[in-house]
Amino acid sequence: MQLLHNLNVAVHVLFGTIGLLIGLLALLYRNRPQRHIRYGRYFLYALTIVVGTAFMGILFFRSNPFLLLLTLLGGYVGYSGFRTIRLREQPASTIDLLISIGVLIAGGIYLGSMELAGGNWSPSVVYPTLSALVLVAGYDLIKRLWLFNKLKTWWLYEHIYKMISAYSAILSAFSGTVFPQYKPYSQILPSALCISAIIYFIWQQVRHRKRVSAVSKAFGRSAANRSYSSKNVLGN
């Protein structure tokens, strides 16, 4: 059993490290679609293995409360970020809806069990992480059930938020494991850096869309003016 545990940990650490490197490449190549898509797909493969080995460790070997929560968060935002880019302006499926509900229930059970158990856990780390999970799953439910037509054009912003959140989950787990003597800061700092990245890239995308919209309107007015002038010339 110990050999299987060590093997599971080795695979988990290996693909977690690979995921961190590949995820960074996907982010760096965000303006080169082919490479961004390729590295993004590889990142999802690595994330799937990381989440799978984490669940195996939790079920069969030993349970770390914070790593359990990060596994839920990383797995869900990675899945939801993938579905967002696949669906774009199409509504989520019933399976997507059930997964969102299941994640919210799991998060509630987790919080209840932690409060009942007491023990050594940091509210300054657990509550923000759980809030991030509820925020994403709750948003997906609200969008699917009530506000789809209003929110469907936000799919790119959602993709940015969710995929960087998945990267943040791996980075926080890595930092918290490698630098346990600096907890909770070794877990909080990676999240703060990734939140800053999310804000920056969404802001950058908003600016880009505004520029494109302004150019489109300008060209539209120019075309309309040229058409009007041509009609006047022909009329004369």
N, C-alpha and C positions, 0 to 999 in steps of 0.2 A: 504493500500500500504506500509506503514511504517513497519507493521508486516512482510510482505513478504520480504521486504528488510533486516530486521534484521535476519530473518530465513536464507535467502540466504547467508548473511555474516557469520552467525554462522556455516553453513555447509562448506562454503569456508575455513574458518579458521581451523575448525576441521580436514578436510581432507588434508589441506595444512600441518598441524602439523604432522598428521599421515604419509603423504608422505615423509616428512623430516626424520622421524625416520626409516621408512621401507626402504627408499632409502639408508640410511647409513648402514643398515643391509645387503642389497644386495651388497654394495661395500665391506663390511668386509668379506662377504662369497664368494668373487669372485673366490677363489680356491676350492670351494666346489660346484660343478655344480648344484646339485639338490636344495640346499637351495638358491643359487644365482638365479636360474630360478624362484623359488617360490616367493621370496621376490621381484624380478624384476617385476614379473607379478602383484603383489599386488601394487607395486609402480605405475605402469601404470594405474591401476584402480583408485588409489587415484588422480593421475595427471589428468585423464579424468574428474573426478568430480570437481577438482579445476579449470580446464580450462572452463568447462561448466558453473559453478557458476559465474566465472569471466565475461564470455560473457553475462550472464543474467544480472549481475550488470551493465555492460557497456551499454547494450541495453535499460534496463527498469528503471534503478535507477539513477546512476550518473557515469560519465566517468573520470577516472584518466589516463592521457596520458601515464605515465610511466608504469602503470599496464596493460594498453591496449597492449603496445609493449611487455611486458614480457609475456602476455597471448599468443600473436602470436608466440613468440620465444619458450616458453615452450611447447605449444601445438604442434608446428611443429617438433621440435627436438625430442620430445617424440614419436610422430608418426613415424618419419623417422628412429629413432633408433630401434623401434620395427620392422619396415619393413626390415631394414638392417639385423637383426638377422634371420628373417623369410626367406628372399630371399637368403642370403649369396652370392653365386656366380651366381645367376640368375638375369637377367635384370629386372628393375623396370617396373611396369605396366603403361598403359596409364593414369589410375586414379592417380597413384603416380606422374606422370609427370604434370598433370593438377593441382594437389594440390601444387606442387612446384611453378608453374607459378602464381597461385592464391596468394600464400603467398608473392611472390616478388611484385606483383601488389599492394597488401594490404600495404606492407611496404612503397612503393613509395607514395601511397595516404596518408599514415600516415605522412610521412616526409613533404610532400607538405602542408598538412593542418596545421601542427604545425608551419611551417615557416610563413604561411599566418596569423595564429592566433596570433603569438607572445606570450605574456603572460609569465607565470612562468614555465619554463622547463629548465632542465640542459643539455646543449650540451655534457658535459663531461660524462653524463650517457646515454643519448639517442643515440648519434652517435655510441659508441661502441656496444650497444645492437642491434641497427639496423644493424650494420656491421656484427655482429655474425649471425643474421638472413639471411642476403644476402649471407654470406659465405656458410652456410649450404645448403640453397635452390639452390644457384648458382652451388655449387659443385655437388649436386644431378642431376641438369640438364645437366651439362657438362659430368658427368659420363654416364648418360643414353643416351645422343645424340651423343657423340663423342669418349669418351675414356673408354668405358666399359671394353674392353679386357685388358687394361693396369691397370685399377683400381679395377677390380673385386676381387682381392685377398686382398684388404685393408679392407674388410668388418668388421673385428674385431676391427681395429683401428677406423673405423667410428662409430661402436656401442659404444665404450668407449667414444669417443668425444661427441656423441649426447646425450647419457643417462646422463652423468655428466653435460652437458649443460642444460638438462631439470631440473636436481636437482638444478643447479645454479640459474635458473630462479625462482624457488620456494623460494630458500634461500634468494635471493636478494629482492624479494617481501616481504617476512617475515621480514627481517632485516630493510628494508626501511620503513615499516609500524610501526614496534614496536619501532624503534629508529629514528623518523622523525627529531629530533633536530640535528642529526649528518649527515644529507644528505649533499653532495652526497656520503660521505665516507661510510655510512652504506649500500649503494647500490653497491659501487665499490669494497669494500673489499671482500664480498662473491664471486664476480666474479673472483677476482684475486686469491683467494684461490682455487677455482674450476679449473681455468686454470692451476694452478700449479699441481693440482691433475691429470688433463688430460695429461699433459706433462710427469709426473712421471709414470703413468700406461701404457701409450703408449711406453715409453722408456723401461719399464720393460718387456712388451710383445715383443718388438723388440729383446731384449737380449735373451729372452726365445726361440724365433724362431731361432735365430742364433745358440744357443746351440744345439737345436734339429737338425738343419740342419747339424751342424758339426759332431754330433754323428752319424747321418744317413750316412753321407759320409764316416766316419771312418769305420762303420760296413760294408758298401758297398765295400770298398777297402779290408777289411779283408776277406770278403766272396769271393771276386774275387781272392785274393791271395791264399786262401785255395783251391779253385777250380783249379787254375793253378798248385798248388803243387800236388794235387791229380792226375791230368792228367799226370804230369811228372813221378810220382811214378808208375802209371799204365803203362805208356809208357815204363818205364825201366823194 
